[in-house]
Amino acid sequence: MNKVQVPITLIQIYRLTPELLEEKFQEWEQKIKIKNEPLNNPKIPLKLVKKGQLVYPKD
């Protein structure tokens, strides 16, 4: 079977600090403690990402 590769166009990049992500990290740690198993592909919500510093494209 042939696979088609689609190019990726970069639109925006945000810089996030550990402090900004701390609440999400704590949430994930609680889930790990409660379920006693690793997280399966955790995601950072776009709403949280957009609170970071926009580094690309530069204004």
C-alpha positions as CSV (number, residue, x, y, z in Angstrom):
1,M,0.0,0.0,0.0
2,N,1.4,3.4,-0.9
3,K,1.2,6.3,1.6
4,V,0.7,9.9,0.6
5,Q,2.9,12.3,2.5
6,V,1.3,15.7,3.1
7,P,3.7,18.6,3.8
8,I,3.2,20.4,7.1
9,T,2.9,24.2,7.0
10,L,3.9,25.9,10.3
11,I,1.5,28.5,11.3
12,Q,2.3,29.4,14.9
13,I,4.8,28.4,17.6
14,Y,4.2,29.3,21.3
15,R,6.8,29.2,24.1
16,L,5.4,27.8,27.4
17,T,7.0,28.0,30.7
18,P,7.0,25.2,33.3
19,E,5.0,27.6,35.6
20,L,2.3,27.9,33.0
21,L,2.1,24.2,32.6
22,E,2.3,23.3,36.3
23,E,-1.5,23.0,36.8
24,K,-1.8,20.6,33.9
25,F,1.2,18.6,35.2
26,Q,-0.4,18.3,38.6
27,E,-3.7,17.1,37.0
28,W,-1.8,14.4,35.1
29,E,0.1,13.4,38.2
30,Q,-3.2,12.9,40.1
31,K,-4.5,10.7,37.2
32,I,-1.4,8.6,37.4
33,K,-1.7,8.2,41.2
34,I,-5.4,7.4,41.0
35,K,-5.3,4.9,38.1
36,N,-1.8,3.6,38.9
37,E,-0.9,3.5,35.2
38,P,0.9,5.8,32.8
39,L,-1.0,8.4,30.8
40,N,-1.8,7.5,27.2
41,N,-0.7,10.3,24.9
42,P,-1.7,13.3,27.1
43,K,-2.6,16.5,25.3
44,I,-2.0,20.2,26.2
45,P,-5.2,22.1,25.4
46,L,-4.9,24.8,22.7
47,K,-6.5,27.3,25.1
48,L,-3.6,26.8,27.5
49,V,-1.0,26.9,24.7
50,K,-2.3,30.3,23.5
51,K,-1.5,31.7,27.0
52,G,2.2,31.2,26.2
53,Q,4.5,33.6,24.3
54,L,4.0,33.6,20.5
55,V,7.4,33.2,19.0
56,Y,6.4,32.4,15.4
57,P,5.4,34.3,13.4
58,K,7.0,37.3,15.0
59,D,4.7,40.3,15.3
